[in-house]
Amino acid sequence: MTKVMSSDDKKLLENPVWEAISGQQFSLGKVNEQAALYDIQVSPFGGVQEVSESSLNDLADLCSPGRIVALLYKDATVPESNRWELLEYVYVWQMVHRAQVEPVTIESTTLTDEFIDRMIELATLTNPGPFSSRTIELGDYHGVLENDQLVAMAGERFKPPHWVEISGVCTHPSAQGRGYAAGLVNELVQQIDLHGDGAFLHVRVGSPSEQVALRVYERLGFEHCQRMELAVLQRI
């Protein structure tokens, strides 16, 4: 049964990275007062309890100079700081799974450490978002193999309480149009649902694939939840 979203759930999803690292994914990063940060080989994302000068100082204390950190948040302004340089600022749509649909059946493989090199190669080619040597530790990943080549994958990333983000969704150009991405996302949604959690994901506003991705996810039962802001910062 698809998780019913409450006002408390929406509040959690307004700050999913902080809620994830300070909770279930604590072992994959570190926390300092009002700030949290994934290990760099896991993810470039960090989180703060709320966007403020003091929380950004706490975040800076977790980083060495040159470290790039992505912050995902809702309705806030990043204050000017002599400890951070703003490199990029974008919006993303947050979508949550709200409706059951007809299952999309594909033949998939559970991806383990032996696939990491192929996962990084596919992510580098298709750019679904940051992916590094330990990103697989964030959650389960499923993929599609053709002649031992990884041609599609999708997995789990942020895990705030009772919610799991689907991320890393990508398909090799040679395998597009075969329904692999939809099938993998559908598998993950069903798996998340079985654990009693809700599934959510993000789509970058203005990206070349934005409209195609939105249509695919809507067909899979996702609905718009809210527009989020993402700032990419570099520690000075």
C-alpha positions as CSV (number, residue, x, y, z in Angstrom):
1,M,0.0,0.0,0.0
2,T,1.4,3.4,-1.0
3,K,2.4,5.5,2.1
4,V,-0.1,8.3,2.9
5,M,1.8,11.6,3.1
6,S,1.1,13.7,6.2
7,S,2.1,17.3,7.0
8,D,4.9,16.0,9.2
9,D,6.2,13.9,6.2
10,K,6.2,17.0,4.0
11,K,8.2,18.8,6.6
12,L,10.7,16.0,6.8
13,L,11.1,16.0,3.0
14,E,11.8,19.8,3.0
15,N,15.2,18.9,4.6
16,P,15.9,15.3,3.5
17,V,19.7,15.3,3.7
18,W,19.9,16.6,7.3
19,E,17.1,14.1,8.4
20,A,19.0,11.2,6.7
21,I,22.5,11.8,7.9
22,S,21.5,12.8,11.4
23,G,19.3,9.6,11.5
24,Q,19.4,6.3,9.7
25,Q,22.5,7.1,7.6
26,F,24.6,8.5,10.4
27,S,27.4,5.9,9.9
28,L,27.9,7.2,6.3
29,G,28.9,10.7,7.4
30,K,29.4,13.0,10.4
31,V,27.4,15.5,12.3
32,N,28.6,18.8,14.0
33,E,25.9,20.6,16.0
34,Q,23.6,22.0,13.3
35,A,25.3,20.5,10.3
36,A,25.8,17.1,8.7
37,L,28.0,15.8,5.9
38,Y,28.3,12.5,4.0
39,D,31.8,11.1,3.5
40,I,33.1,12.5,0.2
41,Q,33.3,9.0,-1.5
42,V,29.7,8.4,-0.5
43,S,28.1,11.7,-1.7
44,P,29.0,15.4,-2.0
45,F,25.7,16.4,-0.2
46,G,25.6,18.0,3.2
47,G,22.7,19.1,5.3
48,V,21.9,21.7,8.0
49,Q,19.0,22.0,10.5
50,E,18.2,25.3,8.9
51,V,20.0,27.5,6.5
52,S,21.8,30.1,8.6
53,E,25.2,31.7,9.2
54,S,25.8,29.5,12.3
55,S,24.8,26.3,10.6
56,L,27.1,27.0,7.6
57,N,29.9,27.6,10.1
58,D,29.2,24.2,11.7
59,L,29.3,22.7,8.2
60,A,32.5,24.5,7.3
61,D,34.1,23.0,10.5
62,L,33.4,19.5,9.0
63,C,35.2,20.3,5.7
64,S,38.8,20.9,4.6
65,P,39.4,23.8,2.2
66,G,38.4,23.0,-1.4
67,R,35.6,20.6,-0.4
68,I,32.5,21.0,-2.6
69,V,29.2,20.5,-0.8
70,A,25.7,20.3,-2.3
71,L,22.9,21.6,0.0
72,L,19.2,20.8,-0.7
73,Y,16.6,22.8,1.1
74,K,13.3,24.6,0.9
75,D,12.5,28.3,0.9
76,A,15.7,29.8,2.3
77,T,18.5,32.1,1.3
78,V,22.1,31.1,1.7
79,P,23.8,33.9,3.6
80,E,27.1,35.4,2.4
81,S,30.0,33.8,4.1
82,N,33.8,34.2,4.2
83,R,34.0,30.4,4.5
84,W,32.0,29.4,1.5
85,E,31.9,30.3,-2.2
86,L,28.6,29.8,-4.1
87,L,29.4,27.9,-7.3
88,E,26.0,27.0,-8.6
89,Y,22.3,27.5,-7.7
90,V,19.5,25.5,-9.2
91,Y,15.9,24.3,-8.5
92,V,14.7,20.7,-8.5
93,W,11.2,19.3,-8.4
94,Q,10.5,16.9,-5.6
95,M,8.1,14.2,-6.5
96,V,6.5,11.6,-4.2
97,H,4.9,8.2,-5.1
98,R,1.2,8.5,-4.5
99,A,-0.5,5.9,-6.7
100,Q,-0.1,2.3,-7.6
101,V,0.2,1.5,-11.3
102,E,0.5,-1.6,-13.5
103,P,3.9,-3.2,-12.7
104,V,6.6,-2.7,-15.4
105,T,8.4,-6.0,-15.6
106,I,12.0,-6.3,-16.7
107,E,14.9,-8.7,-16.1
108,S,17.2,-6.9,-13.6
109,T,20.2,-7.6,-11.4
110,T,21.0,-6.6,-7.9
111,L,24.2,-4.5,-8.1
112,T,26.9,-5.2,-5.6
113,D,30.5,-4.0,-5.1
114,E,31.7,-6.0,-8.1
115,F,29.7,-3.7,-10.4
116,I,31.1,-0.4,-9.0
117,D,33.5,0.3,-11.9
118,R,30.7,-0.3,-14.4
119,M,28.3,1.9,-12.3
120,I,30.7,4.8,-12.2
121,E,31.3,4.4,-16.0
122,L,27.6,4.5,-16.7
123,A,27.0,7.5,-14.4
124,T,29.9,9.4,-15.9
125,L,28.5,8.9,-19.4
126,T,24.9,9.8,-18.6
127,N,25.2,12.2,-15.6
128,P,22.2,11.3,-13.4
129,G,23.9,13.0,-10.5
130,P,27.0,12.5,-8.3
131,F,28.2,8.9,-8.1
132,S,31.4,7.7,-6.5
133,S,33.2,4.6,-5.2
134,R,31.0,4.3,-2.0
135,T,27.7,5.7,-3.3
136,I,26.3,2.2,-3.4
137,E,26.4,2.1,0.4
138,L,23.5,4.5,0.5
139,G,21.0,1.8,-0.4
140,D,20.0,-0.9,-2.8
141,Y,20.8,-0.6,-6.5
142,H,19.3,-2.5,-9.4
143,G,20.6,-2.7,-13.0
144,V,20.1,-4.2,-16.4
145,L,22.9,-6.1,-18.1
146,E,23.4,-6.7,-21.8
147,N,26.3,-9.0,-22.8
148,D,27.7,-8.3,-19.3
149,Q,27.6,-4.5,-20.0
150,L,25.6,-2.4,-17.5
151,V,23.2,-0.4,-19.6
152,A,20.7,0.9,-17.0
153,M,20.6,1.4,-13.2
154,A,18.6,3.0,-10.4
155,G,19.1,3.0,-6.7
156,E,18.4,4.5,-3.3
157,R,20.0,7.6,-1.8
158,F,18.7,9.8,1.0
159,K,16.7,8.0,3.7
160,P,14.9,10.4,6.1
161,P,12.6,8.7,8.5
162,H,10.0,6.5,6.8
163,W,11.1,7.7,3.3
164,V,13.6,6.6,0.7
165,E,14.8,8.7,-2.2
166,I,15.2,7.0,-5.6
167,S,18.3,8.3,-7.4
168,G,21.0,7.4,-10.0
169,V,18.4,6.6,-12.6
170,C,20.1,6.3,-16.0
171,T,20.3,4.4,-19.2
172,H,23.1,4.0,-21.7
173,P,22.3,5.8,-25.0
174,S,22.4,2.5,-26.9
175,A,19.6,1.0,-24.7
176,Q,17.2,3.9,-24.5
177,G,13.5,3.4,-25.3
178,R,13.3,-0.1,-23.9
179,G,11.6,0.8,-20.6
180,Y,14.6,-0.1,-18.5
181,A,14.6,3.0,-16.3
182,A,10.8,2.8,-15.7
183,G,11.1,-0.9,-14.8
184,L,14.0,-0.3,-12.4
185,V,12.2,2.6,-10.7
186,N,9.0,0.5,-10.4
187,E,11.0,-2.4,-8.8
188,L,12.5,0.0,-6.2
189,V,9.1,1.6,-5.5
190,Q,7.6,-1.9,-4.8
191,Q,10.5,-2.8,-2.5
192,I,10.3,0.5,-0.6
193,D,6.5,0.0,-0.2
194,L,7.0,-3.5,1.2
195,H,9.0,-2.0,4.0
196,G,6.2,0.4,4.8
197,D,8.2,3.5,3.6
198,G,7.4,6.1,1.0
199,A,9.3,6.7,-2.2
200,F,10.4,10.1,-3.5
201,L,12.8,11.5,-6.0
202,H,14.1,14.8,-7.6
203,V,14.2,16.1,-11.1
204,R,16.3,19.1,-12.0
205,V,14.4,22.1,-13.3
206,G,15.5,23.1,-16.7
207,S,17.6,20.1,-17.4
208,P,17.5,18.7,-21.0
209,S,15.7,15.6,-19.7
210,E,13.3,17.4,-17.4
211,Q,10.0,17.0,-19.3
212,V,10.7,13.4,-20.4
213,A,11.6,12.4,-16.8
214,L,8.5,14.1,-15.4
215,R,6.3,12.3,-17.8
216,V,7.9,8.9,-17.0
217,Y,7.6,9.4,-13.3
218,E,4.0,10.6,-13.5
219,R,3.2,7.4,-15.4
220,L,4.8,5.4,-12.6
221,G,2.5,7.1,-10.0
222,F,4.6,10.0,-8.8
223,E,3.2,13.4,-8.2
224,H,4.7,16.8,-7.7
225,C,5.3,17.6,-4.0
226,Q,7.3,20.8,-3.9
227,R,10.0,22.8,-5.6
228,M,13.4,22.5,-3.7
229,E,16.5,24.6,-4.0
230,L,20.0,23.3,-4.4
231,A,23.2,25.2,-3.8
232,V,26.6,24.0,-4.6
233,L,29.2,25.5,-2.3
234,Q,33.0,25.3,-2.1
235,R,34.8,25.6,1.2
236,I,37.2,28.5,1.2
